[in-house]
Amino acid sequence: MLRTAIAFLALALSVASAKSYTVESTLPMVLAGTELMAGSYTLNLEGDKISVKQGKTTFQASVRVETGTDKIRATSFRCEQVDGKYHIREIRLGGTNLKLVLL
């Protein structure tokens, strides 16, 4: 049975450039089939793809970028719980009006 959970985590967002963000997760999650442990990640938005990097590990995922009218206060993930693991379905980037929907 699938259960939807919204994970509003203690996340930090810092803008390194117009399309590069640092996000920090306090829980392990799965993003595009790759399991992410709790920690800090660099997220680069490149058109309809994101590159996620932690240390020497980098992978990509396809996203649909949605632009809202209001600025998002804090970075958050919308997750779906499958087999006891949180699978990221959306990333809302704090300090922007961007929502990244995983495809």
HELIX and SHEET records of a PDB file:
SHEET    1   A 9 ARG A   3  ALA A   7  0                                        
SHEET    2   A 9 SER A  76  VAL A  82 -1                                        
SHEET    3   A 9 LYS A  85  ARG A  92 -1                                        
SHEET    4   A 9 LEU A  98  LEU A 102 -1                                        
SHEET    5   A 9 THR A  57  THR A  67 -1                                        
SHEET    6   A 9 LYS A  49  GLN A  54 -1                                        
SHEET    7   A 9 GLY A  39  GLU A  46 -1                                        
SHEET    8   A 9 SER A  20  SER A  25 -1                                        
SHEET    9   A 9 SER A  14  SER A  17 -1                                        
SHEET    1   B 2 MET A  29  LEU A  31  0                                        
SHEET    2   B 2 THR A  34  LEU A  36 -1                                        
END                                                                             
